[in-house]
Amino acid sequence: MDQSTSVHLRESSPDLSVGTRIDLDDVVKQYVIGDTTVTALTDVNLHVDETAFVVVLGPSGSGKTTLLNMIGLLDTPTGGRVALNGRDMTGASRGAQFALRRHTVSFIFQTFNLFPGLTALENVQFGAEVAGRGSAAEVARAELARVGLADRMRHFPHQLSGGEQQRVAIARALATDNPILLADEPTGELDFGTGVQILELLQQQAEAGKTVLVVTHNRELSRVADRVIELSSGRIVSDGPPSGGKCRTADLHW
Ligand SMILES: Nc1ncnc2c1ncn2[C@@H]1O[C@H](COP(=O)(O)OP(=O)(O)OP(=O)(O)O)[C@@H](O)[C@H]1O
């Protein structure tokens, strides 16, 4: 085997036997546009090694999405270190980042980001295929049933409500079987009742053994978390259980 083949195989075969772990050490992220520098994250130290429902809370512009993008290896820090599953990915090649991300992290977005020309089933099947899972159609059917959409498999996104579309997006994330779910304002487009259902669904995934990180500006949502990481102007200003203790989704108001 020549050296390039060996490097390729190594990069596309991350060690999946290690447990899920997120480590950010002294992470800084700056964006430079013309002669303006925006510091989105400053000296962020974050360690998650538990399967838990974690809420990242902060006002608009505090760096929540930037933090999620760092954890999900969608963006690289200006300074500091990002490691997933104990592997330092800070200086890793795009190929190595893609390979690890593919088997570790799945994303859920505020605007669902479904493929409009694919049915619910095909959207979810795509998730299973990207992750290289066998029997992708079977996996997709099972995950859609898990999120309560067994009777909507042939529907296209425009034929589904916002809450149903978000369920499809969650099913697509689950179809990858990745251990970390990163959700950016997943209830932002939904009414209160639907948002609570989506939150419950995400909470169930944490109870089933996933690490679920949900970004929100809505403090009320953070009351159901196991752990709340609060950001202000790019810095973590608190990290711990919700003040007042964890409550049930049924006790939320917004
Ligand atoms: N690609 C980029 N180029 C330049 N500046 C950026 C970029 N992405 C984010 N920023 C800046 O970094 C800061 C943090 O942005 P970020 O989107 O992480 O905040 P946020 O807390 O997620 O905000 P929101 O809740 O409004 O989505 C903001 O000042 C934003 O303008």
The ligand as an SDF file (V2000), in Angstrom:
LIG
                    3D

 31 33  0  0  0  0  0  0  0  0999 V2000
  -19.1880   34.0450    9.0430 N   0  0  0  0  0  0  0  0  0  0  0  0
  -19.1220   35.1280    9.8400 C   0  0  0  0  0  0  0  0  0  0  0  0
  -18.4520   36.2100    9.4440 N   0  0  0  0  0  0  0  0  0  0  0  0
  -18.3420   37.2920   10.2370 C   0  0  0  0  0  0  0  0  0  0  0  0
  -18.8890   37.3990   11.4610 N   0  0  0  0  0  0  0  0  0  0  0  0
  -19.5830   36.3440   11.9100 C   0  0  0  0  0  0  0  0  0  0  0  0
  -19.7440   35.1630   11.1210 C   0  0  0  0  0  0  0  0  0  0  0  0
  -20.4750   34.2760   11.8320 N   0  0  0  0  0  0  0  0  0  0  0  0
  -20.7770   34.8920   12.9930 C   0  0  0  0  0  0  0  0  0  0  0  0
  -20.2370   36.1180   13.0420 N   0  0  0  0  0  0  0  0  0  0  0  0
  -20.3290   37.0870   14.1710 C   0  0  0  0  0  0  0  0  0  0  0  0
  -19.9590   36.3870   15.3510 O   0  0  0  0  0  0  0  0  0  0  0  0
  -20.8020   36.7640   16.4220 C   0  0  0  0  0  0  0  0  0  0  0  0
  -21.4700   35.5240   17.0010 C   0  0  0  0  0  0  0  0  0  0  0  0
  -22.3770   35.0070   16.0210 O   0  0  0  0  0  0  0  0  0  0  0  0
  -23.2470   33.6960   16.2610 P   0  0  0  0  0  0  0  0  0  0  0  0
  -24.0480   33.4720   15.0230 O   0  0  0  0  0  0  0  0  0  0  0  0
  -22.3790   32.6030   16.7300 O   0  0  0  0  0  0  0  0  0  0  0  0
  -24.1930   34.1640   17.4650 O   0  0  0  0  0  0  0  0  0  0  0  0
  -25.5330   33.5070   17.9950 P   0  0  0  0  0  0  0  0  0  0  0  0
  -25.4700   33.5870   19.4790 O   0  0  0  0  0  0  0  0  0  0  0  0
  -25.7230   32.1730   17.3980 O   0  0  0  0  0  0  0  0  0  0  0  0
  -26.6060   34.5280   17.4340 O   0  0  0  0  0  0  0  0  0  0  0  0
  -28.1390   34.2610   16.9400 P   0  0  0  0  0  0  0  0  0  0  0  0
  -28.8820   33.7670   18.1530 O   0  0  0  0  0  0  0  0  0  0  0  0
  -28.6020   35.6250   16.5060 O   0  0  0  0  0  0  0  0  0  0  0  0
  -28.0890   33.2640   15.8360 O   0  0  0  0  0  0  0  0  0  0  0  0
  -21.7770   37.7980   15.8750 C   0  0  0  0  0  0  0  0  0  0  0  0
  -21.2940   39.0690   16.2050 O   0  0  0  0  0  0  0  0  0  0  0  0
  -21.7460   37.5720   14.3940 C   0  0  0  0  0  0  0  0  0  0  0  0
  -21.9880   38.7680   13.6930 O   0  0  0  0  0  0  0  0  0  0  0  0
  1  2  1  0
  2  3  1  0
  2  7  2  0
  3  4  2  0
  4  5  1  0
  5  6  2  0
  6  7  1  0
  6 10  1  0
  7  8  1  0
  8  9  2  0
  9 10  1  0
 10 11  1  0
 11 12  1  0
 11 30  1  0
 12 13  1  0
 13 14  1  0
 13 28  1  0
 14 15  1  0
 15 16  1  0
 16 17  2  0
 16 18  1  0
 16 19  1  0
 19 20  1  0
 20 21  2  0
 20 22  1  0
 20 23  1  0
 23 24  1  0
 24 25  2  0
 24 26  1  0
 24 27  1  0
 28 29  1  0
 28 30  1  0
 30 31  1  0
M  END
$$$$
